[in-house]
Every structure is written in structure tokens, then in C-alpha cells.
Amino acid sequence: MVGAGPTGLTLACDLARRGAAVRIVDRAHDFPTGSRGKGLTPRSLEVFDDFGVIDPILASGVTHMPHRKYQGAEVVAEVDPVAGQVPTPDIPYPVGLMIPQWRVERILRERLAGFGVAVEAGAELRAFEQHADGVTATVGEARIQARYLVGCDGGRSTVRKALGLSLRGHTPDVQLMAVGDVEVDGLGRDAWHQWFTGEGAIMLCPLPGTDAFQVQASPELDQDGSPLEPTLEGFQRTFDRIAGVPGVRLHDLGWRSTYRVNVRMVDRLRVGRVFLAGDAAHVHPIAGGLGMNTGIQDAYNLGWKLGLVLDGHATPGLLDTYEEERLPIASRLLDITSERLDAVLDAIKERGGGVDAVATPELSQLTLRYPWSRLSRQTTSRPTGPRAGDRAPDAPLRDATGTPVRLFDLFRGPHFTLLGLGAHCAPVLGEVETGARIVKTYLVGPGGLLDDGGHVADAYGTDALILVRPDGYIGLVAGPEEKESVGAYLGAVRH
């Protein structure tokens, strides 16, 4: 992997837990300390549950952050966009998590270290060549031989440029934003503070687990109208001009940068043995915070496929489905984030409007699905329950001793999971279990796991075979006696 942000680290963790030989390099000599992104979607939380890092992730963030809107010192509106949303049997993480991106990266690096893999910092990719058996990459002065290379190296991706691919799209006529991490005296850490006026905007969001706030503000302009580089003094002047609240002092500016909205993506995610993921392949409007999260989902989709190919359980043809599945998703998410940005820009024109206008169920990424994929097969018609290509819901169960267990516990790990819903599925499960090492099988019903409260039946229906992919999406829905469908599906994946 080239690039050790959330995308590269997610992919490295997924491959390392499968026993694949992994190297992850990054040109930066020091790990980032700035917030950049600051939120994880519910679907990303499910990924990190699968990786076994959900506890430190949740401990490092907050799930409910009220949006407090002002005119001067007057609070004109306050709203929690996810108020009332609580965990359910099928959705254990119903709301996103506010967490600094650098904290996510640190937790993933620690997880990766547990597999014996460390990020190689200060290691810049200079060039690479593809050949029949793999890729030869020049990193610094060293030449590295690898079977595949994945560019997770951001919007200015060296890998993408070397492939001759470009980010196609447009840059909307939206004002540049100055961003940074700064400490603040005079404001509480109990809300995301927002000011919008005809003269510009400034927002201050407390970053959980730190003393800092992320500041997002209209940039200062020079006499020619060009934006100036962000500085502590500039942020303070912008706050005084737009908010005008006495007694609020910004200090200890850390990371700082500027941000301009771009709506761009590549038209290919794979060229031979080289792949693109995350911002290297698509850049989104900031509305909805999907940049980091879409990269995480890219990596999660590619990880299990690369893993099967590398360990000989699948042929390279499986890797074609990465582009087949993720390219339409990237395009759709560009549309969604553009729409939500427009909604925010309209909302802030009104008294009490703010960035909470971005809220829409699609931003949770829980509704993401792959019904068009060749990896989605439905061999039986069912009036209820999820279909092939849908996210596999969670649900509570009990084993023969009465010990509670959840479906997500069964899914956790780098394997396919075959659920047999009902006693008629029992004969099939044994045959599949002995015939495919990459599958774990479970009977839900008499003689197997017990549906605790009927939640599995509510989520999945009954009398069916449900094959769940390693990334938590349903690959196959078949009738209870269609053992040949399960074998055919796994055979197609392997070949």
C-alpha cells in the first residue's frame, strides 16, 4: 500500500489478519496530528467492529454533538441531528461517531502492529513497473517486488498520476475554507458552535479526547481578493469579525490547512496489478464527511478479494469486481454529497440554519448495496428479508448453553458465513462446511443457535440459506435445500 491514511491502514489491517505479506509506505516522516476528517459513519463503525477495534474507537469519540447556532452572542437555534436514534437489534451503531482522523489512524496502526506490520514512514514511492508476475516499486532507493500495488495516497496521488488517470469532474464555485486545530478559551466543549453571516462563516467543533477545537472559517483575503494562508491571528480576527463574542480567545494553533470543494473521480479503479482507493480515486464535497469513510469502504471491499487471490482461494478475475462494485458507489456518493452541500448552503441563508441540514439516511452508508454485482445472486423469490447485495443485519442469538451471541460475532473475521435459517437447512450446512475452508456455517433453529426474541426472523425471514461475504454483504440468498447454489457460488468466487 502507498499511503498510510485511514484507507491504506484499513486495507493493510484486512490483509494482515489474513496472513498476507503486507508493506505500507508513506512519504511523510511524521504521522499526522491534525483532525482533517472528524467523523466515522455507522457503517465504518461496523467495519471496525469486525477488526476488533470498536472499543478503543468508541472510547475516543462521541456520538451526540449538538449543533449550536448563533447570531453574535445570541443562541438562535440548537439541534442534535441524531436525537432519538438508539441501537436496535439489526443496527448496533445507529449514529456516526465524532472522532479526529489522527486518532482513527493511531488505533489502526496499533492494530496493524499486532499483526507484526509497521508503517514505513518517510518512504516515498518514486516509480513502479508492472510485469507478468507482479509490480516492481522504487521506494526511496529500494526496489520492492510485490504481487499487487494499491494507491491510497490521497488527492494528489503519485500512483494515479503514474497510471495516467485523472480525477474528472468539476470544482464548484464555492468559497475556499480555512481549517485548523486550535484551543479556545470562553466556549464550552458541549456543542459544535456555528456562526453564519453575509460576511462569512466560522465554526468551532470540540475534538473528543483532546483540548482542541477544529476551526472551519471563511479565509481572510489580501488586497487583490486572494485567500491568505491560515494563521492563529487570522482565525482570531475572523472570529471577532463574524461572531463578535467578547471573551473568546483562540490560541495554540496546531495543524492548519485550506479546503476547496471538488467533485471528481477517476473512470477506472484498476490498471493491471495496480489499484486506486480513497481520495486517490475520488474526492468529495466536505458535506456529510464521506471522504474518509468512503475510502474505508473501498479498502474493506478490496481487502477480502485480494486476500483470497493471494492465498490461492480465488483467481485474479475476482479482483475485477472491486471496480464493478465501487465505481458506481463513488459516483453516487459524489451526487449525494453535492446535493447535501447545496442543502447546507441554502440552510445557512436562514436564521438558525446550519450544517445539520446535511443529514440524510444515505450518509450513514448503511443503505449502501451491490445488487448489480456479479457477486450478488438470488436464487429464490422471498416476500421479506434482505436480498443479495444488501448489507447483512445484526441480530441477537443464544447458543445451546443459553449464552448470548450476535450475528456480528459470527461474521467477525476474514471468512464467508453461511446461515441456515430453519431445520431444513441442517443437511446442507455440514456438506458446505467440509467442502469449503473459507466458510463458517451456522444453523439458526432447532439443533443450532436460537433466535433470541425473533430478531433474526424479523431481519432475515425464515427457511433460507444466506451466504454473507467477508465484508458483511449478502452474496447469496437461496432456498433451504439448494446446496448446489451455495457450491456454485463459492466455485464462481474461486474461479
Stockholm file with secondary structure:
# STOCKHOLM 1.0

chainA/1-495         MVGAGPTGLTLACDLARRGAAVRIVDRAHDFPTGSRGKGLTPRSLEVFDDFGVIDPILASGVTHMPHRKYQGAEVVAEVDPVAGQVPTPDIPYPVGLMIPQWRVERILRERLAGFGVAVEAGAELRAFEQHADGVTATVGEARIQARYLVGCDGGRSTVRKALGLSLRGHTPDVQLMAVGDVEVDGLGRDAWHQWFTGEGAIMLCPLPGTDAFQVQASPELDQDGSPLEPTLEGFQRTFDRIAGVPGVRLHDLGWRSTYRVNVRMVDRLRVGRVFLAGDAAHVHPIAGGLGMNTGIQDAYNLGWKLGLVLDGHATPGLLDTYEEERLPIASRLLDITSERLDAVLDAIKERGGGVDAVATPELSQLTLRYPWSRLSRQTTSRPTGPRAGDRAPDAPLRDATGTPVRLFDLFRGPHFTLLGLGAHCAPVLGEVETGARIVKTYLVGPGGLLDDGGHVADAYGTDALILVRPDGYIGLVAGPEEKESVGAYLGAVRH
#=GR chainA/1-495 SS CBCCSHHHHHHHHHHHTTTCCCCCEESCSSCCCSCSSCEECHHHHHHHHHTTCHHHHHHTCBSCCCEEEEETTEEEEEECTTTTCCCCSSCSCCSCEECCHHHHHHHHHHHHHHTTCCCEETCCEEEEEEETTEEEEEETTEEEEESCEEECCCTTCHHHHHHTCCCEEECCSCCCEEEEEEEEESSCSSSEEEEEETTEEEEEEECTTSSCEEEEECCCBCTTSCBCCCCHHHHHHHHHHHTCCTTCEEECCCSEEEECCCEEECSCSEETTEEECGGGTEECCSTTCHHHHHHHHHHHHHHHHHHHHHTTSSCGGGGHHHHHHHHHHHHHHHHHHHHHHHHHHHHTTSTTCCGGGGCCGGGGSTTCCCTTSTTCEECSCCSSSCCTTSBCCCCEEECTTCCEEEHHHHHCSSSEEEEEESGGGHHHHHHHHHHCTTEEEEEESTTSBEESSSHHHHHHCSSEEEEECTTSBEEEEECTTCHHHHHHHHHHHHC
#=GC SS_cons         CBCCSHHHHHHHHHHHTTTCCCCCEESCSSCCCSCSSCEECHHHHHHHHHTTCHHHHHHTCBSCCCEEEEETTEEEEEECTTTTCCCCSSCSCCSCEECCHHHHHHHHHHHHHHTTCCCEETCCEEEEEEETTEEEEEETTEEEEESCEEECCCTTCHHHHHHTCCCEEECCSCCCEEEEEEEEESSCSSSEEEEEETTEEEEEEECTTSSCEEEEECCCBCTTSCBCCCCHHHHHHHHHHHTCCTTCEEECCCSEEEECCCEEECSCSEETTEEECGGGTEECCSTTCHHHHHHHHHHHHHHHHHHHHHTTSSCGGGGHHHHHHHHHHHHHHHHHHHHHHHHHHHHTTSTTCCGGGGCCGGGGSTTCCCTTSTTCEECSCCSSSCCTTSBCCCCEEECTTCCEEEHHHHHCSSSEEEEEESGGGHHHHHHHHHHCTTEEEEEESTTSBEESSSHHHHHHCSSEEEEECTTSBEEEEECTTCHHHHHHHHHHHHC
//
